[in-house]
Amino acid sequence: MSLGAAQALLQFATLYGAAGFGVGVAFLVFGLDRCDPAARGAYGFRPLLLPGLILLWPLVLWRWLARAGVEH
């Protein structure tokens, strides 16, 4: 792998992780209570969800928008 390809891959992973972190935090603050009523007031487990939300952020965002009734 060339140095340029490695840098591009690292930059992609960084941007993907940053976008995932943003979507994950937004979902934990604003969306989790709406998607799962049983999660209301249960703030202790929310940080445990963040790694999975970072990795699966496109799916989380898609499902969150679909549940909110936004056409995609």
PyRosetta script that sets phi, psi and omega in degrees:
from pyrosetta import init, pose_from_sequence

init()
pose = pose_from_sequence("MSLGAAQALLQFATLYGAAGFGVGVAFLVFGLDRCDPAARGAYGFRPLLLPGLILLWPLVLWRWLARAGVEH")
pose.set_psi(1, 133.2)
pose.set_omega(1, -179.7)
pose.set_phi(2, -77.7)
pose.set_psi(2, 163.9)
pose.set_omega(2, -179.8)
pose.set_phi(3, -63.0)
pose.set_psi(3, -39.1)
pose.set_omega(3, 178.9)
pose.set_phi(4, -64.3)
pose.set_psi(4, -40.4)
pose.set_omega(4, 178.7)
pose.set_phi(5, -67.1)
pose.set_psi(5, -39.4)
pose.set_omega(5, 178.6)
pose.set_phi(6, -65.1)
pose.set_psi(6, -41.2)
pose.set_omega(6, 178.1)
pose.set_phi(7, -65.7)
pose.set_psi(7, -40.0)
pose.set_omega(7, 178.2)
pose.set_phi(8, -64.4)
pose.set_psi(8, -41.5)
pose.set_omega(8, 178.4)
pose.set_phi(9, -64.4)
pose.set_psi(9, -41.3)
pose.set_omega(9, 178.6)
pose.set_phi(10, -66.8)
pose.set_psi(10, -39.3)
pose.set_omega(10, 177.9)
pose.set_phi(11, -65.8)
pose.set_psi(11, -41.4)
pose.set_omega(11, 176.9)
pose.set_phi(12, -61.3)
pose.set_psi(12, -44.8)
pose.set_omega(12, -179.7)
pose.set_phi(13, -64.1)
pose.set_psi(13, -37.2)
pose.set_omega(13, 178.8)
pose.set_phi(14, -66.0)
pose.set_psi(14, -46.3)
pose.set_omega(14, 179.3)
pose.set_phi(15, -65.6)
pose.set_psi(15, -39.9)
pose.set_omega(15, 177.9)
pose.set_phi(16, -62.0)
pose.set_psi(16, -44.1)
pose.set_omega(16, 179.1)
pose.set_phi(17, -66.3)
pose.set_psi(17, -39.0)
pose.set_omega(17, 178.7)
pose.set_phi(18, -66.2)
pose.set_psi(18, -43.5)
pose.set_omega(18, 177.0)
pose.set_phi(19, -63.5)
pose.set_psi(19, -41.2)
pose.set_omega(19, 178.1)
pose.set_phi(20, -63.3)
pose.set_psi(20, -39.5)
pose.set_omega(20, 177.9)
pose.set_phi(21, -64.3)
pose.set_psi(21, -43.5)
pose.set_omega(21, 179.2)
pose.set_phi(22, -63.0)
pose.set_psi(22, -46.9)
pose.set_omega(22, 178.7)
pose.set_phi(23, -65.1)
pose.set_psi(23, -40.9)
pose.set_omega(23, -179.1)
pose.set_phi(24, -62.5)
pose.set_psi(24, -46.8)
pose.set_omega(24, 179.5)
pose.set_phi(25, -65.1)
pose.set_psi(25, -42.9)
pose.set_omega(25, 178.5)
pose.set_phi(26, -61.8)
pose.set_psi(26, -41.1)
pose.set_omega(26, 179.4)
pose.set_phi(27, -65.6)
pose.set_psi(27, -41.6)
pose.set_omega(27, -179.7)
pose.set_phi(28, -66.1)
pose.set_psi(28, -35.5)
pose.set_omega(28, -177.3)
pose.set_phi(29, -81.0)
pose.set_psi(29, -43.6)
pose.set_omega(29, -171.3)
pose.set_phi(30, -110.0)
pose.set_psi(30, -29.4)
pose.set_omega(30, -168.7)
pose.set_phi(31, -102.8)
pose.set_psi(31, -26.8)
pose.set_omega(31, -174.0)
pose.set_phi(32, -64.1)
pose.set_psi(32, -41.1)
pose.set_omega(32, 179.8)
pose.set_phi(33, -63.2)
pose.set_psi(33, -33.8)
pose.set_omega(33, -180.0)
pose.set_phi(34, -77.3)
pose.set_psi(34, -33.8)
pose.set_omega(34, -177.6)
pose.set_phi(35, -82.0)
pose.set_psi(35, -31.8)
pose.set_omega(35, -178.1)
pose.set_phi(36, -135.0)
pose.set_psi(36, 98.7)
pose.set_omega(36, -178.0)
pose.set_phi(37, -60.4)
pose.set_psi(37, -25.3)
pose.set_omega(37, 179.3)
pose.set_phi(38, -70.3)
pose.set_psi(38, -15.0)
pose.set_omega(38, -178.2)
pose.set_phi(39, -86.2)
pose.set_psi(39, -2.1)
pose.set_omega(39, -179.4)
pose.set_phi(40, -65.3)
pose.set_psi(40, 126.9)
pose.set_omega(40, 178.3)
pose.set_phi(41, 80.8)
pose.set_psi(41, -5.8)
pose.set_omega(41, -179.7)
pose.set_phi(42, -94.9)
pose.set_psi(42, 81.1)
pose.set_omega(42, -175.2)
pose.set_phi(43, -88.4)
pose.set_psi(43, -11.5)
pose.set_omega(43, -177.2)
pose.set_phi(44, -71.5)
pose.set_psi(44, -30.2)
pose.set_omega(44, -176.7)
pose.set_phi(45, -94.8)
pose.set_psi(45, -9.4)
pose.set_omega(45, -176.2)
pose.set_phi(46, -60.1)
pose.set_psi(46, -42.5)
pose.set_omega(46, 177.0)
pose.set_phi(47, -61.7)
pose.set_psi(47, -24.6)
pose.set_omega(47, 178.5)
pose.set_phi(48, -70.6)
pose.set_psi(48, -23.3)
pose.set_omega(48, 179.3)
pose.set_phi(49, -80.3)
pose.set_psi(49, -20.5)
pose.set_omega(49, -171.5)
pose.set_phi(50, -59.9)
pose.set_psi(50, -43.9)
pose.set_omega(50, 178.9)
pose.set_phi(51, -59.5)
pose.set_psi(51, -41.0)
pose.set_omega(51, 177.8)
pose.set_phi(52, -67.9)
pose.set_psi(52, -37.3)
pose.set_omega(52, 177.7)
pose.set_phi(53, -66.6)
pose.set_psi(53, -36.1)
pose.set_omega(53, 178.3)
pose.set_phi(54, -64.7)
pose.set_psi(54, -42.6)
pose.set_omega(54, -178.7)
pose.set_phi(55, -72.9)
pose.set_psi(55, -35.4)
pose.set_omega(55, -174.2)
pose.set_phi(56, -107.5)
pose.set_psi(56, 26.8)
pose.set_omega(56, -172.5)
pose.set_phi(57, -60.2)
pose.set_psi(57, -35.6)
pose.set_omega(57, 178.6)
pose.set_phi(58, -62.8)
pose.set_psi(58, -40.4)
pose.set_omega(58, 178.3)
pose.set_phi(59, -67.2)
pose.set_psi(59, -42.6)
pose.set_omega(59, 179.2)
pose.set_phi(60, -61.5)
pose.set_psi(60, -45.9)
pose.set_omega(60, 179.9)
pose.set_phi(61, -64.2)
pose.set_psi(61, -42.2)
pose.set_omega(61, 178.8)
pose.set_phi(62, -61.5)
pose.set_psi(62, -47.4)
pose.set_omega(62, -179.7)
pose.set_phi(63, -68.0)
pose.set_psi(63, -37.4)
pose.set_omega(63, 179.4)
pose.set_phi(64, -64.6)
pose.set_psi(64, -44.4)
pose.set_omega(64, 178.3)
pose.set_phi(65, -68.2)
pose.set_psi(65, -37.9)
pose.set_omega(65, 177.6)
pose.set_phi(66, -64.4)
pose.set_psi(66, -39.3)
pose.set_omega(66, 179.9)
pose.set_phi(67, -69.7)
pose.set_psi(67, -30.5)
pose.set_omega(67, 179.5)
pose.set_phi(68, -78.6)
pose.set_psi(68, -8.2)
pose.set_omega(68, 177.6)
pose.set_phi(69, 88.4)
pose.set_psi(69, 15.5)
pose.set_omega(69, 178.9)
pose.set_phi(70, -85.7)
pose.set_psi(70, 127.7)
pose.set_omega(70, 177.9)
pose.set_phi(71, -74.1)
pose.set_psi(71, 139.6)
pose.set_omega(71, 178.1)
pose.set_phi(72, -122.4)
pose.dump_pdb("model.pdb")
